[in-house]
Amino acid sequence: MLNLENGTITLEKSGVVLSQSLTVSEFVGKFPASQIRNSREIGNGYVWYYFTDDLLGEPFYFSGCFSPEGYLVQINLYPDKKEVIEDKDIWSIGRLEKDKAYNDKWLLKVCGTNKTDNVYAWGRVVSCMEKKGWSSHILIRYDI
C-alpha cells in the first residue's frame, strides 16, 4: 500500500515498509534476500537495490536508491504485467507508450488523480516515460 499522507509503501510479500527514514542497513536486514535481484554502487555514494514484491495485489519490480548518508531517497516501480510481448513490439515507442498508459491508470487508482506528476509534503509520485533509457515506470522521490 502507498500511503499518500506520509509516503510510506508497505510491501505485501515481505511486509517491509519503505520510507524516507529507511536506512540501507535496515533494508538489507529486513528484506528477504531471495527477493533481491541485484545491487549496484554507482561510484558517488549512492547505492541501488533491485527487488521484487507485491503492491496492491499486483507484482512489481522495484529499484530503490539509497543516498550516501544511507537513507532511501527514490523508488522506481515497474509493474510486472505478466504479458507476452512479441519480439517486434518489445523495443517500440508504442510499447513504451502502452506501459506509460498502464502506469497512468495505476496512479489514478492509487492517487485519485489523473495528473502524471503529483507533489506531496513528503515528496512526489510521477508516471515517467524515458525514451533515452527505454523505460516507463512510476517514480517515488522523497524530499531530503
N, C-alpha and C positions, 0 to 999 in steps of 0.2 A: 504494500500500500504506500502511496505517496501522500504525505501529509503536507498540504499546501500552507498551513499556518506556520510550520517551523522547518520545512524542507527535509524532514526525515523520510527515509524509504525503508519499509520493513519487508525484507525478502522472505518469501513463503517457505522455501525448502529448508534453508539454513536457519531462519529465524534471526539472522543478523540485521541490525538496524544501521543503515548508512546515514551519516550526518556529517556536518562540517566539523564536529568535535571528535569524530572517529580518527584515531591515530593508526598509522600503518602497523605498529606492533599489535594493537588491539585487533585490527582486521585479520592479520595473519594468525593470531592466536585463536580467534573465534570462528573464522570461516573454514568450512571443510576443504582440506587440501585436494580432495577428489574433484571439486568443482572449480578449482583454479586452473585455468588452461595455460597461463604463462605470466611472466612478469618481466619488466624491462626498465632499467635505469637509463635515462637518456642523456646523462652527462652534465646536467645543470642542477642536479639535486632533486629533480622530480622523478618519481617512480610510478609506473603504470602497472596495474594488475588487470588481467583479463580473466573473466569468470562467467559462470552461468548460474541462473537461478530463475525462479518464477516471480511474477509480479502481477497482481490482479488476475490470477488464474492462467496467465499466459507465460510461455517460456521466453526468456530473453538472454542475449549475450550482453555482457557489461564490460566496460573498461573504466576503471577508476584511477584517477590521478591524485597522488599524494605530494604535497609541497615539500620543499627542503626542510621545513620545520616538522614534517611528519604528519600533517593533517590532510584529510580528504578535501580537495578543492573542486573537483569536477568528476561527473559521471556521464558516460555516453551509454545510451541504451539502444540495442539493436533487436527489434522483435524477431523471434525465430518462428516464422510463419509456417514452417514445415511444408512448404510447397515445392513442387518440382519446377525448376526453371530450365527451359530449353537453352541449349548452348548459344544459339543465335541471339537470345534475349539478355543473357547474363551481363554483358558489357554495353548495353544500350542506354541511351538517355531515357527512353521510355521506361526502362526498368527502374532507374533512379527516381523518376517522377512517380511511378506507381508506389514505390516504397515510401516516398515523401508523403503521398496522399494517405497511405495507411497510417503513418506517424501523426499526421494532422488529425485524423479521425480519433486516434488514440488519445491525443491531447484534449480534444473536445470532450471525450468521455471522462477523462480524469480531471481536467482543469475547468471544465464547464464553459470554455470559451473557444471561439474559432480563430483567435489570434495565434500566430505561429511563434511569437516572442512574448512571453509572459513574465513580467517582473513582479517580485515579491520582496518583502522586507529582508529576507534572508539570502536572496539571490534570484536566479531566473531559470525558466524552463523554456526551451526553444526546440522547434522542429527544424532540423537542418538538412540541406542537400548540398554537398560539396562535390562539385564536378571534378576539381583538381585531385582530390583524394578518393574519388569514385565511391562516395559513401552517402547514405541517407540514414540519419539517426536522430534520437531525441537527446538533447544536451541538458544536463542539470549542472549549473555552475553556482557555487557558493561564493558570496561576497566575503572577502578576507580583509 
